[in-house]
């Protein structure tokens, strides 16, 4: 589940680790790829075979400080948060991003607003 992966990333950032490995799940991998695309992570690679698949994540640092300051999980299994594209606003006055799962895959709030697609808000990152 993506909540486990995001918690591991957050803990790795707090303990100043450069790399971490998480169990593979398709949604986790899509979120990690979106984080790489937006510049929050260095890389996210799928490794292993069948049952032993993992995602090898490299955290991005700039001037010895991580690009990720904090992650807030918005949707939980017990409380899903869905929004239309008109309701997607910039996070942290433009310094953060929302990540939304849409019928076209995982994308940032600004991409979803440009594509005029709503969906489930997964996380807020800054």
Residue, then its C-alpha position, 0 to 999 in steps of 0.5 A: x500500500x502506498x501509505x507504507x511506502x510514503x512513511x518509509x520515504x518520510x522516515x528515510x528523509x528524517x534519518x538522512x538516508x540516501x537509498x531505501x527499498x520497499x516491497x513492489x506494488x503497482x500503485x507504489x511504483x506509479x507514485x514513485x515514478x511521479x515523484x521522480x518526474x517532479x524532482x522529489x526523488x533521484x530515481x525509482x527502479x523496479x528490481x527482482x522477479x515475481x514474488x521478490x520484487x522491490x522498488x529501489x528508491x534514491x532520495x534526491x538531495x540538494x546542498x546536503x538537504x533533502x528535496x522532500x521536507x514533509x509528506x502528508x497522506x490525504x486519503x486513507x482506506x477508511x476515508x477517501x478524498x475525491x476532488x474535481x479538477x476545479x477544486x485542485x488548488x496549489x499546495x503550500x502557496x505553490x511550494x508543494x504538490x498534491x498527487x492525484x490518482x486519475x483514470x489516466x494514472x497518477x499525476x500532480x494536481x497542476x497536471x490534473x487541473x490542466x487536463x481537466x481530470x479529477x480523482x482521488x487525492x493521495x498525498x501532499x508533499x512539500 
